[in-house]
């Protein structure tokens, strides 16, 4: 189930985002989390089953929604969680936005349609 990020999930979200290659540095990661918390055009969602297993972050640009972060805990990769997150975002926002990916998530995003 896709849930909206809130401050109480900060450590979990930072841990998940740290798996993204461009988010390895702690200062960069802190800046990213602050952006999700303070910028209304940045939205972070978490994937929860029994535990929180993944994160997907998007940026709104006029009529486009750009997927800029997708991350799943290493022990749960290969189980379709990333695809479920992309599908959930598409189902929730497809009628309002053209959903696309950035250079960091494009390859995975395209594989979700196969």
Biopython code that builds the backbone (N, CA, C, O; Angstrom):
import numpy as np
from Bio.PDB.StructureBuilder import StructureBuilder

atoms = [
    (1, "UNK", "N", (0.834, -1.174, 0.000)),
    (1, "UNK", "CA", (0.000, 0.000, 0.000)),
    (1, "UNK", "C", (0.886, 1.247, 0.000)),
    (1, "UNK", "O", (1.859, 1.333, 0.750)),
    (2, "UNK", "N", (0.541, 2.188, -0.835)),
    (2, "UNK", "CA", (1.278, 3.444, -0.954)),
    (2, "UNK", "C", (0.779, 4.419, 0.112)),
    (2, "UNK", "O", (-0.420, 4.680, 0.207)),
    (3, "UNK", "N", (1.702, 4.956, 0.914)),
    (3, "UNK", "CA", (1.330, 5.937, 1.937)),
    (3, "UNK", "C", (2.178, 7.191, 1.756)),
    (3, "UNK", "O", (3.302, 7.119, 1.259)),
    (4, "UNK", "N", (1.642, 8.332, 2.157)),
    (4, "UNK", "CA", (2.384, 9.583, 2.046)),
    (4, "UNK", "C", (3.448, 9.651, 3.134)),
    (4, "UNK", "O", (3.237, 9.202, 4.260)),
    (5, "UNK", "N", (4.584, 10.216, 2.777)),
    (5, "UNK", "CA", (5.668, 10.433, 3.724)),
    (5, "UNK", "C", (5.234, 11.436, 4.783)),
    (5, "UNK", "O", (4.536, 12.407, 4.490)),
    (6, "UNK", "N", (5.653, 11.190, 6.006)),
    (6, "UNK", "CA", (5.526, 12.178, 7.065)),
    (6, "UNK", "C", (6.796, 12.140, 7.908)),
    (6, "UNK", "O", (7.554, 11.171, 7.861)),
    (7, "UNK", "N", (7.016, 13.187, 8.666)),
    (7, "UNK", "CA", (8.262, 13.390, 9.406)),
    (7, "UNK", "C", (8.633, 12.185, 10.284)),
    (7, "UNK", "O", (9.816, 11.886, 10.444)),
    (8, "UNK", "N", (7.658, 11.505, 10.842)),
    (8, "UNK", "CA", (7.952, 10.355, 11.711)),
    (8, "UNK", "C", (8.614, 9.203, 10.955)),
    (8, "UNK", "O", (9.179, 8.301, 11.574)),
    (9, "UNK", "N", (8.547, 9.227, 9.616)),
    (9, "UNK", "CA", (9.189, 8.195, 8.790)),
    (9, "UNK", "C", (10.553, 8.642, 8.270)),
    (9, "UNK", "O", (11.121, 7.979, 7.403)),
    (10, "UNK", "N", (11.086, 9.745, 8.776)),
    (10, "UNK", "CA", (12.294, 10.339, 8.215)),
    (10, "UNK", "C", (13.470, 9.363, 8.145)),
    (10, "UNK", "O", (14.102, 9.253, 7.094)),
    (11, "UNK", "N", (13.776, 8.661, 9.219)),
    (11, "UNK", "CA", (14.940, 7.755, 9.224)),
    (11, "UNK", "C", (14.750, 6.613, 8.235)),
    (11, "UNK", "O", (15.686, 6.239, 7.528)),
    (12, "UNK", "N", (13.557, 6.066, 8.184)),
    (12, "UNK", "CA", (13.273, 4.976, 7.243)),
    (12, "UNK", "C", (13.414, 5.484, 5.809)),
    (12, "UNK", "O", (14.037, 4.831, 4.972)),
    (13, "UNK", "N", (12.838, 6.642, 5.535)),
    (13, "UNK", "CA", (12.901, 7.226, 4.190)),
    (13, "UNK", "C", (14.343, 7.531, 3.789)),
    (13, "UNK", "O", (14.746, 7.263, 2.657)),
    (14, "UNK", "N", (15.112, 8.085, 4.709)),
    (14, "UNK", "CA", (16.519, 8.379, 4.402)),
    (14, "UNK", "C", (17.278, 7.089, 4.111)),
    (14, "UNK", "O", (18.102, 7.047, 3.197)),
    (15, "UNK", "N", (17.010, 6.051, 4.871)),
    (15, "UNK", "CA", (17.655, 4.768, 4.626)),
    (15, "UNK", "C", (17.328, 4.228, 3.249)),
    (15, "UNK", "O", (18.211, 3.733, 2.548)),
    (16, "UNK", "N", (16.074, 4.318, 2.857)),
    (16, "UNK", "CA", (15.653, 3.837, 1.538)),
    (16, "UNK", "C", (16.257, 4.682, 0.421)),
    (16, "UNK", "O", (16.766, 4.144, -0.561)),
    (17, "UNK", "N", (16.200, 6.001, 0.570)),
    (17, "UNK", "CA", (16.749, 6.877, -0.470)),
    (17, "UNK", "C", (18.262, 6.733, -0.593)),
    (17, "UNK", "O", (18.821, 6.987, -1.660)),
    (18, "UNK", "N", (18.929, 6.331, 0.482)),
    (18, "UNK", "CA", (20.392, 6.191, 0.434)),
    (18, "UNK", "C", (20.837, 5.079, -0.521)),
    (18, "UNK", "O", (22.011, 5.011, -0.886)),
    (19, "UNK", "N", (19.917, 4.217, -0.924)),
    (19, "UNK", "CA", (20.253, 3.174, -1.905)),
    (19, "UNK", "C", (20.341, 3.729, -3.324)),
    (19, "UNK", "O", (20.864, 3.066, -4.220)),
    (20, "UNK", "N", (19.832, 4.944, -3.532)),
    (20, "UNK", "CA", (19.933, 5.585, -4.851)),
    (20, "UNK", "C", (21.369, 6.078, -5.023)),
    (20, "UNK", "O", (21.900, 6.723, -4.119)),
    (21, "UNK", "N", (22.006, 5.797, -6.146)),
    (21, "UNK", "CA", (23.411, 6.186, -6.339)),
    (21, "UNK", "C", (23.706, 7.657, -6.092)),
    (21, "UNK", "O", (24.753, 7.988, -5.536)),
    (22, "UNK", "N", (22.800, 8.546, -6.493)),
    (22, "UNK", "CA", (23.057, 9.978, -6.333)),
    (22, "UNK", "C", (22.770, 10.471, -4.911)),
    (22, "UNK", "O", (22.967, 11.652, -4.623)),
    (23, "UNK", "N", (22.314, 9.599, -4.029)),
    (23, "UNK", "CA", (21.969, 9.994, -2.659)),
    (23, "UNK", "C", (22.899, 9.352, -1.620)),
    (23, "UNK", "O", (22.512, 9.205, -0.461)),
    (24, "UNK", "N", (24.095, 8.976, -2.011)),
    (24, "UNK", "CA", (25.023, 8.300, -1.100)),
    (24, "UNK", "C", (25.574, 9.219, -0.015)),
    (24, "UNK", "O", (25.761, 8.782, 1.120)),
    (25, "UNK", "N", (25.837, 10.481, -0.340)),
    (25, "UNK", "CA", (26.392, 11.414, 0.637)),
    (25, "UNK", "C", (25.315, 11.854, 1.625)),
    (25, "UNK", "O", (24.198, 12.179, 1.223)),
    (26, "UNK", "N", (25.646, 11.866, 2.909)),
    (26, "UNK", "CA", (24.684, 12.208, 3.955)),
    (26, "UNK", "C", (24.132, 13.618, 3.764)),
    (26, "UNK", "O", (22.928, 13.830, 3.906)),
    (27, "UNK", "N", (24.983, 14.573, 3.449)),
    (27, "UNK", "CA", (24.513, 15.959, 3.265)),
    (27, "UNK", "C", (23.527, 16.061, 2.098)),
    (27, "UNK", "O", (22.523, 16.766, 2.198)),
    (28, "UNK", "N", (23.803, 15.370, 1.007)),
    (28, "UNK", "CA", (22.907, 15.367, -0.149)),
    (28, "UNK", "C", (21.570, 14.727, 0.236)),
    (28, "UNK", "O", (20.504, 15.219, -0.133)),
    (29, "UNK", "N", (21.642, 13.642, 0.970)),
    (29, "UNK", "CA", (20.448, 12.927, 1.417)),
    (29, "UNK", "C", (19.597, 13.815, 2.339)),
    (29, "UNK", "O", (18.374, 13.849, 2.207)),
    (30, "UNK", "N", (20.226, 14.512, 3.246)),
    (30, "UNK", "CA", (19.506, 15.419, 4.143)),
    (30, "UNK", "C", (18.835, 16.546, 3.359)),
    (30, "UNK", "O", (17.706, 16.932, 3.661)),
    (31, "UNK", "N", (19.527, 17.064, 2.362)),
    (31, "UNK", "CA", (18.961, 18.109, 1.513)),
    (31, "UNK", "C", (17.740, 17.586, 0.756)),
    (31, "UNK", "O", (16.731, 18.281, 0.638)),
    (32, "UNK", "N", (17.836, 16.379, 0.254)),
    (32, "UNK", "CA", (16.725, 15.770, -0.485)),
    (32, "UNK", "C", (15.507, 15.595, 0.413)),
    (32, "UNK", "O", (14.391, 15.937, 0.022)),
    (33, "UNK", "N", (15.715, 15.067, 1.608)),
    (33, "UNK", "CA", (14.595, 14.871, 2.545)),
    (33, "UNK", "C", (13.957, 16.214, 2.903)),
    (33, "UNK", "O", (12.732, 16.326, 2.950)),
    (34, "UNK", "N", (14.774, 17.221, 3.153)),
    (34, "UNK", "CA", (14.245, 18.560, 3.469)),
    (34, "UNK", "C", (13.409, 19.099, 2.305)),
    (34, "UNK", "O", (12.379, 19.740, 2.515)),
    (35, "UNK", "N", (13.862, 18.833, 1.082)),
    (35, "UNK", "CA", (13.107, 19.278, -0.102)),
    (35, "UNK", "C", (11.738, 18.600, -0.147)),
    (35, "UNK", "O", (10.731, 19.247, -0.434)),
    (36, "UNK", "N", (11.703, 17.287, 0.138)),
    (36, "UNK", "CA", (10.422, 16.581, 0.159)),
    (36, "UNK", "C", (9.507, 17.122, 1.263)),
    (36, "UNK", "O", (8.288, 17.160, 1.097)),
    (37, "UNK", "N", (10.090, 17.535, 2.374)),
    (37, "UNK", "CA", (9.295, 18.038, 3.494)),
    (37, "UNK", "C", (8.781, 19.460, 3.266)),
    (37, "UNK", "O", (7.712, 19.818, 3.761)),
    (38, "UNK", "N", (9.530, 20.265, 2.526)),
    (38, "UNK", "CA", (9.192, 21.687, 2.437)),
    (38, "UNK", "C", (8.661, 22.159, 1.082)),
    (38, "UNK", "O", (8.005, 23.199, 1.010)),
    (39, "UNK", "N", (8.928, 21.428, 0.027)),
    (39, "UNK", "CA", (8.538, 21.857, -1.312)),
    (39, "UNK", "C", (7.238, 21.143, -1.721)),
    (39, "UNK", "O", (7.212, 19.917, -1.834)),
    (40, "UNK", "N", (6.183, 21.899, -1.938)),
    (40, "UNK", "CA", (4.890, 21.320, -2.281)),
    (40, "UNK", "C", (4.887, 20.587, -3.622)),
    (40, "UNK", "O", (4.000, 19.770, -3.871)),
    (41, "UNK", "N", (5.849, 20.861, -4.477)),
    (41, "UNK", "CA", (5.885, 20.179, -5.772)),
    (41, "UNK", "C", (6.701, 18.882, -5.713)),
    (41, "UNK", "O", (6.791, 18.168, -6.712)),
    (42, "UNK", "N", (7.288, 18.572, -4.566)),
    (42, "UNK", "CA", (7.991, 17.305, -4.361)),
    (42, "UNK", "C", (7.142, 16.446, -3.432)),
    (42, "UNK", "O", (6.747, 16.893, -2.355)),
    (43, "UNK", "N", (6.861, 15.205, -3.852)),
    (43, "UNK", "CA", (6.034, 14.283, -3.064)),
    (43, "UNK", "C", (6.797, 12.973, -2.873)),
    (43, "UNK", "O", (7.328, 12.405, -3.827)),
    (44, "UNK", "N", (6.843, 12.508, -1.637)),
    (44, "UNK", "CA", (7.502, 11.240, -1.322)),
    (44, "UNK", "C", (6.451, 10.291, -0.765)),
    (44, "UNK", "O", (5.669, 10.647, 0.116)),
    (45, "UNK", "N", (6.452, 9.079, -1.299)),
    (45, "UNK", "CA", (5.536, 8.040, -0.850)),
    (45, "UNK", "C", (6.342, 6.830, -0.408)),
    (45, "UNK", "O", (7.428, 6.566, -0.924)),
    (46, "UNK", "N", (5.798, 6.106, 0.547)),
    (46, "UNK", "CA", (6.440, 4.888, 1.041)),
    (46, "UNK", "C", (5.525, 3.715, 0.735)),
    (46, "UNK", "O", (4.304, 3.859, 0.689)),
    (47, "UNK", "N", (6.135, 2.541, 0.524)),
    (47, "UNK", "CA", (5.368, 1.328, 0.271)),
    (47, "UNK", "C", (5.366, 0.500, 1.537)),
    (47, "UNK", "O", (6.415, 0.094, 2.037)),
    (48, "UNK", "N", (4.157, 0.255, 2.053)),
    (48, "UNK", "CA", (4.034, -0.479, 3.308)),
    (48, "UNK", "C", (3.256, -1.758, 3.088)),
    (48, "UNK", "O", (2.159, -1.756, 2.528)),
    (49, "UNK", "N", (3.842, -2.840, 3.536)),
    (49, "UNK", "CA", (3.116, -4.106, 3.630)),
    (49, "UNK", "C", (3.014, -4.342, 5.138)),
    (49, "UNK", "O", (2.247, -3.642, 5.800)),
    (50, "UNK", "N", (3.748, -5.291, 5.706)),
    (50, "UNK", "CA", (3.810, -5.345, 7.173)),
    (50, "UNK", "C", (4.768, -4.269, 7.671)),
    (50, "UNK", "O", (4.525, -3.634, 8.697)),
    (51, "UNK", "N", (5.847, -4.073, 6.942)),
    (51, "UNK", "CA", (6.834, -3.031, 7.230)),
    (51, "UNK", "C", (6.926, -2.110, 6.019)),
    (51, "UNK", "O", (6.345, -2.386, 4.969)),
    (52, "UNK", "N", (7.656, -1.022, 6.177)),
    (52, "UNK", "CA", (7.913, -0.138, 5.041)),
    (52, "UNK", "C", (9.062, -0.741, 4.243)),
    (52, "UNK", "O", (10.157, -0.946, 4.769)),
    (53, "UNK", "N", (8.801, -1.023, 2.967)),
    (53, "UNK", "CA", (9.759, -1.748, 2.139)),
    (53, "UNK", "C", (10.329, -0.934, 0.989)),
    (53, "UNK", "O", (11.327, -1.331, 0.387)),
    (54, "UNK", "N", (9.708, 0.204, 0.671)),
    (54, "UNK", "CA", (10.172, 0.971, -0.474)),
    (54, "UNK", "C", (9.764, 2.426, -0.397)),
    (54, "UNK", "O", (8.944, 2.828, 0.428)),
    (55, "UNK", "N", (10.367, 3.207, -1.290)),
    (55, "UNK", "CA", (10.051, 4.634, -1.387)),
    (55, "UNK", "C", (10.034, 5.030, -2.857)),
    (55, "UNK", "O", (10.813, 4.523, -3.664)),
    (56, "UNK", "N", (9.127, 5.948, -3.188)),
    (56, "UNK", "CA", (9.080, 6.515, -4.532)),
    (56, "UNK", "C", (8.846, 8.021, -4.376)),
    (56, "UNK", "O", (7.913, 8.457, -3.701)),
    (57, "UNK", "N", (9.703, 8.783, -5.006)),
    (57, "UNK", "CA", (9.615, 10.237, -4.921)),
    (57, "UNK", "C", (9.344, 10.849, -6.282)),
    (57, "UNK", "O", (9.926, 10.442, -7.287)),
    (58, "UNK", "N", (8.458, 11.829, -6.304)),
    (58, "UNK", "CA", (8.081, 12.485, -7.558)),
    (58, "UNK", "C", (8.196, 13.999, -7.418)),
    (58, "UNK", "O", (8.171, 14.554, -6.319)),
    (59, "UNK", "N", (8.322, 14.640, -8.569)),
    (59, "UNK", "CA", (8.368, 16.104, -8.640)),
    (59, "UNK", "C", (7.309, 16.544, -9.646)),
    (59, "UNK", "O", (7.247, 16.022, -10.759)),
    (60, "UNK", "N", (6.481, 17.498, -9.251)),
    (60, "UNK", "CA", (5.426, 18.003, -10.131)),
    (60, "UNK", "C", (5.950, 19.174, -10.936)),
    (60, "UNK", "O", (6.546, 20.101, -10.387)),
    (61, "UNK", "N", (5.725, 19.128, -12.241)),
    (61, "UNK", "CA", (6.131, 20.192, -13.164)),
    (61, "UNK", "C", (4.964, 20.471, -14.100)),
    (61, "UNK", "O", (4.797, 19.784, -15.108)),
    (62, "UNK", "N", (4.163, 21.467, -13.775)),
    (62, "UNK", "CA", (2.976, 21.799, -14.560)),
    (62, "UNK", "C", (2.091, 20.565, -14.719)),
    (62, "UNK", "O", (1.520, 20.088, -13.738)),
    (63, "UNK", "N", (1.970, 20.045, -15.938)),
    (63, "UNK", "CA", (1.105, 18.867, -16.141)),
    (63, "UNK", "C", (1.890, 17.553, -16.092)),
    (63, "UNK", "O", (1.331, 16.488, -16.358)),
    (64, "UNK", "N", (3.178, 17.622, -15.753)),
    (64, "UNK", "CA", (4.004, 16.409, -15.676)),
    (64, "UNK", "C", (4.302, 16.041, -14.232)),
    (64, "UNK", "O", (4.450, 16.911, -13.374)),
    (65, "UNK", "N", (4.387, 14.741, -13.976)),
    (65, "UNK", "CA", (4.860, 14.210, -12.710)),
    (65, "UNK", "C", (6.092, 13.368, -13.035)),
    (65, "UNK", "O", (5.997, 12.365, -13.743)),
    (66, "UNK", "N", (7.247, 13.781, -12.516)),
    (66, "UNK", "CA", (8.516, 13.116, -12.827)),
    (66, "UNK", "C", (8.924, 12.233, -11.661)),
    (66, "UNK", "O", (9.114, 12.718, -10.545)),
    (67, "UNK", "N", (9.058, 10.937, -11.916)),
    (67, "UNK", "CA", (9.546, 10.011, -10.888)),
    (67, "UNK", "C", (11.055, 10.201, -10.797)),
    (67, "UNK", "O", (11.780, 9.950, -11.760)),
    (68, "UNK", "N", (11.524, 10.648, -9.628)),
    (68, "UNK", "CA", (12.945, 10.952, -9.474)),
    (68, "UNK", "C", (13.662, 10.010, -8.498)),
    (68, "UNK", "O", (14.891, 9.952, -8.500)),
    (69, "UNK", "N", (12.932, 9.287, -7.683)),
    (69, "UNK", "CA", (13.532, 8.305, -6.779)),
    (69, "UNK", "C", (12.653, 7.055, -6.746)),
    (69, "UNK", "O", (11.429, 7.153, -6.650)),
    (70, "UNK", "N", (13.274, 5.894, -6.825)),
    (70, "UNK", "CA", (12.593, 4.613, -6.601)),
    (70, "UNK", "C", (13.592, 3.748, -5.857)),
    (70, "UNK", "O", (14.719, 3.555, -6.315)),
    (71, "UNK", "N", (13.182, 3.228, -4.711)),
    (71, "UNK", "CA", (14.105, 2.417, -3.925)),
    (71, "UNK", "C", (13.336, 1.365, -3.134)),
    (71, "UNK", "O", (12.258, 1.633, -2.604)),
    (72, "UNK", "N", (13.905, 0.169, -3.063)),
    (72, "UNK", "CA", (13.324, -0.946, -2.315)),
    (72, "UNK", "C", (14.426, -1.524, -1.428)),
    (72, "UNK", "O", (15.589, -1.577, -1.828)),
    (73, "UNK", "N", (14.053, -1.954, -0.226)),
    (73, "UNK", "CA", (15.049, -2.559, 0.658)),
    (73, "UNK", "C", (15.705, -3.741, -0.071)),
    (73, "UNK", "O", (15.023, -4.503, -0.758)),
    (74, "UNK", "N", (17.016, -3.892, 0.078)),
    (74, "UNK", "CA", (17.721, -4.960, -0.647)),
    (74, "UNK", "C", (17.133, -6.354, -0.419)),
    (74, "UNK", "O", (17.095, -7.159, -1.349)),
    (75, "UNK", "N", (16.683, -6.649, 0.777)),
    (75, "UNK", "CA", (16.156, -7.988, 1.063)),
    (75, "UNK", "C", (14.797, -8.255, 0.417)),
    (75, "UNK", "O", (14.324, -9.391, 0.436)),
    (76, "UNK", "N", (14.160, -7.230, -0.155)),
    (76, "UNK", "CA", (12.865, -7.400, -0.793)),
    (76, "UNK", "C", (12.889, -7.089, -2.293)),
    (76, "UNK", "O", (11.841, -7.006, -2.933)),
    (77, "UNK", "N", (14.069, -6.922, -2.836)),
    (77, "UNK", "CA", (14.173, -6.640, -4.278)),
    (77, "UNK", "C", (13.842, -7.888, -5.085)),
    (77, "UNK", "O", (13.997, -9.014, -4.611)),
    (78, "UNK", "N", (13.388, -7.666, -6.303)),
    (78, "UNK", "CA", (13.041, -8.785, -7.174)),
    (78, "UNK", "C", (11.666, -9.367, -6.891)),
    (78, "UNK", "O", (11.302, -10.399, -7.456)),
    (79, "UNK", "N", (10.901, -8.722, -6.027)),
    (79, "UNK", "CA", (9.567, -9.215, -5.668)),
    (79, "UNK", "C", (8.448, -8.361, -6.265)),
    (79, "UNK", "O", (7.275, -8.565, -5.954)),
    (80, "UNK", "N", (8.809, -7.414, -7.115)),
    (80, "UNK", "CA", (7.805, -6.599, -7.783)),
    (80, "UNK", "C", (7.338, -5.380, -7.005)),
    (80, "UNK", "O", (6.375, -4.729, -7.408)),
    (81, "UNK", "N", (7.998, -5.057, -5.899)),
    (81, "UNK", "CA", (7.577, -3.911, -5.084)),
    (81, "UNK", "C", (7.779, -2.599, -5.831)),
    (81, "UNK", "O", (6.910, -1.728, -5.791)),
    (82, "UNK", "N", (8.902, -2.448, -6.504)),
    (82, "UNK", "CA", (9.147, -1.234, -7.285)),
    (82, "UNK", "C", (8.078, -1.039, -8.343)),
    (82, "UNK", "O", (7.575, 0.070, -8.522)),
    (83, "UNK", "N", (7.727, -2.105, -9.044)),
    (83, "UNK", "CA", (6.678, -2.028, -10.065)),
    (83, "UNK", "C", (5.327, -1.685, -9.434)),
    (83, "UNK", "O", (4.547, -0.925, -10.009)),
    (84, "UNK", "N", (5.052, -2.244, -8.253)),
    (84, "UNK", "CA", (3.791, -1.936, -7.564)),
    (84, "UNK", "C", (3.735, -0.450, -7.195)),
    (84, "UNK", "O", (2.681, 0.177, -7.297)),
    (85, "UNK", "N", (4.865, 0.110, -6.767)),
    (85, "UNK", "CA", (4.893, 1.532, -6.411)),
    (85, "UNK", "C", (4.629, 2.396, -7.637)),
    (85, "UNK", "O", (3.839, 3.337, -7.574)),
    (86, "UNK", "N", (5.289, 2.080, -8.757)),
    (86, "UNK", "CA", (5.077, 2.841, -9.995)),
    (86, "UNK", "C", (3.628, 2.722, -10.424)),
    (86, "UNK", "O", (3.015, 3.718, -10.810)),
    (87, "UNK", "N", (3.072, 1.530, -10.366)),
    (87, "UNK", "CA", (1.677, 1.318, -10.765)),
    (87, "UNK", "C", (0.722, 2.093, -9.864)),
    (87, "UNK", "O", (-0.242, 2.686, -10.348)),
    (88, "UNK", "N", (0.982, 2.093, -8.559)),
    (88, "UNK", "CA", (0.117, 2.809, -7.614)),
    (88, "UNK", "C", (0.136, 4.313, -7.878)),
    (88, "UNK", "O", (-0.903, 4.970, -7.816)),
    (89, "UNK", "N", (1.318, 4.860, -8.174)),
    (89, "UNK", "CA", (1.419, 6.286, -8.501)),
    (89, "UNK", "C", (0.651, 6.576, -9.791)),
    (89, "UNK", "O", (-0.070, 7.569, -9.885)),
    (90, "UNK", "N", (0.814, 5.697, -10.786)),
    (90, "UNK", "CA", (0.100, 5.888, -12.053)),
    (90, "UNK", "C", (-1.409, 5.843, -11.838)),
    (90, "UNK", "O", (-2.137, 6.673, -12.383)),
    (91, "UNK", "N", (-1.882, 4.885, -11.051)),
    (91, "UNK", "CA", (-3.322, 4.762, -10.805)),
    (91, "UNK", "C", (-3.870, 5.991, -10.087)),
    (91, "UNK", "O", (-4.976, 6.448, -10.378)),
    (92, "UNK", "N", (-3.095, 6.517, -9.156)),
    (92, "UNK", "CA", (-3.558, 7.645, -8.349)),
    (92, "UNK", "C", (-3.503, 8.974, -9.107)),
    (92, "UNK", "O", (-4.354, 9.839, -8.901)),
    (93, "UNK", "N", (-2.501, 9.138, -9.985)),
    (93, "UNK", "CA", (-2.259, 10.456, -10.584)),
    (93, "UNK", "C", (-2.343, 10.510, -12.106)),
    (93, "UNK", "O", (-2.213, 11.590, -12.683)),
    (94, "UNK", "N", (-2.555, 9.388, -12.767)),
    (94, "UNK", "CA", (-2.538, 9.340, -14.227)),
    (94, "UNK", "C", (-3.580, 10.257, -14.866)),
    (94, "UNK", "O", (-3.356, 10.766, -15.965)),
    (95, "UNK", "N", (-4.695, 10.474, -14.210)),
    (95, "UNK", "CA", (-5.726, 11.325, -14.794)),
    (95, "UNK", "C", (-5.377, 12.811, -14.677)),
    (95, "UNK", "O", (-5.942, 13.637, -15.395)),
    (96, "UNK", "N", (-4.445, 13.157, -13.773)),
    (96, "UNK", "CA", (-4.076, 14.554, -13.550)),
    (96, "UNK", "C", (-2.768, 14.951, -14.211)),
    (96, "UNK", "O", (-2.586, 16.110, -14.583)),
    (97, "UNK", "N", (-1.853, 13.995, -14.362)),
    (97, "UNK", "CA", (-0.496, 14.300, -14.828)),
    (97, "UNK", "C", (-0.027, 13.310, -15.888)),
    (97, "UNK", "O", (-0.495, 12.174, -15.957)),
    (98, "UNK", "N", (0.904, 13.770, -16.706)),
    (98, "UNK", "CA", (1.655, 12.872, -17.580)),
    (98, "UNK", "C", (2.801, 12.372, -16.717)),
    (98, "UNK", "O", (3.642, 13.158, -16.282)),
    (99, "UNK", "N", (2.839, 11.083, -16.471)),
    (99, "UNK", "CA", (3.839, 10.536, -15.558)),
    (99, "UNK", "C", (5.037, 10.049, -16.365)),
    (99, "UNK", "O", (4.905, 9.268, -17.307)),
    (100, "UNK", "N", (6.208, 10.534, -15.965)),
    (100, "UNK", "CA", (7.447, 10.230, -16.665)),
    (100, "UNK", "C", (8.553, 10.004, -15.631)),
    (100, "UNK", "O", (8.300, 10.041, -14.426)),
    (101, "UNK", "N", (9.761, 9.772, -16.101)),
    (101, "UNK", "CA", (10.893, 9.508, -15.199)),
    (101, "UNK", "C", (12.044, 10.449, -15.531)),
    (101, "UNK", "O", (12.080, 11.050, -16.605)),
    (102, "UNK", "N", (12.980, 10.570, -14.599)),
    (102, "UNK", "CA", (14.195, 11.336, -14.887)),
    (102, "UNK", "C", (15.293, 10.367, -15.328)),
    (102, "UNK", "O", (15.050, 9.167, -15.457)),
    (103, "UNK", "N", (16.495, 10.887, -15.559)),
    (103, "UNK", "CA", (17.586, 10.042, -16.059)),
    (103, "UNK", "C", (17.986, 8.940, -15.072)),
    (103, "UNK", "O", (18.517, 7.909, -15.483)),
    (104, "UNK", "N", (17.738, 9.147, -13.784)),
    (104, "UNK", "CA", (18.120, 8.144, -12.783)),
    (104, "UNK", "C", (17.109, 7.011, -12.653)),
    (104, "UNK", "O", (17.461, 5.913, -12.220)),
    (105, "UNK", "N", (15.861, 7.264, -13.023)),
    (105, "UNK", "CA", (14.821, 6.247, -12.852)),
    (105, "UNK", "C", (14.236, 5.745, -14.171)),
    (105, "UNK", "O", (13.416, 4.826, -14.178)),
    (106, "UNK", "N", (14.654, 6.341, -15.282)),
    (106, "UNK", "CA", (14.078, 6.040, -16.599)),
    (106, "UNK", "C", (14.131, 4.545, -16.939)),
    (106, "UNK", "O", (13.133, 3.969, -17.371)),
    (107, "UNK", "N", (15.257, 3.942, -16.749)),
    (107, "UNK", "CA", (15.433, 2.530, -17.136)),
    (107, "UNK", "C", (14.462, 1.623, -16.370)),
    (107, "UNK", "O", (13.794, 0.771, -16.956)),
    (108, "UNK", "N", (14.401, 1.824, -15.059)),
    (108, "UNK", "CA", (13.483, 1.016, -14.263)),
    (108, "UNK", "C", (12.038, 1.334, -14.620)),
    (108, "UNK", "O", (11.216, 0.431, -14.776)),
    (109, "UNK", "N", (11.733, 2.614, -14.747)),
    (109, "UNK", "CA", (10.379, 3.060, -15.065)),
    (109, "UNK", "C", (9.892, 2.406, -16.357)),
    (109, "UNK", "O", (8.758, 1.930, -16.419)),
    (110, "UNK", "N", (10.737, 2.378, -17.386)),
    (110, "UNK", "CA", (10.371, 1.758, -18.664)),
    (110, "UNK", "C", (10.135, 0.252, -18.506)),
    (110, "UNK", "O", (9.257, -0.311, -19.160)),
    (111, "UNK", "N", (10.919, -0.397, -17.639)),
    (111, "UNK", "CA", (10.756, -1.849, -17.448)),
    (111, "UNK", "C", (9.435, -2.203, -16.761)),
    (111, "UNK", "O", (8.987, -3.347, -16.838)),
    (112, "UNK", "N", (8.819, -1.250, -16.102)),
    (112, "UNK", "CA", (7.538, -1.502, -15.418)),
    (112, "UNK", "C", (6.391, -1.699, -16.396)),
    (112, "UNK", "O", (5.359, -2.261, -16.029)),
    (113, "UNK", "N", (6.552, -1.245, -17.635)),
    (113, "UNK", "CA", (5.500, -1.401, -18.645)),
    (113, "UNK", "C", (5.608, -2.710, -19.414)),
    (113, "UNK", "O", (4.788, -2.985, -20.289)),
    (114, "UNK", "N", (6.599, -3.506, -19.099)),
    (114, "UNK", "CA", (6.787, -4.779, -19.836)),
    (114, "UNK", "C", (6.057, -5.909, -19.166)),
    (114, "UNK", "O", (6.103, -7.042, -19.644)),
]
sb = StructureBuilder()
sb.init_structure("model")
sb.init_model(0)
sb.init_chain("A")
sb.init_seg("    ")
for serial, (resi, resn, name, xyz) in enumerate(atoms, 1):
    if name == "N":
        sb.init_residue(resn, " ", resi, " ")
    sb.init_atom(name, np.array(xyz, "f"), 0.0, 1.0, " ", f" {name:<3s}", serial, name[0])
structure = sb.get_structure()
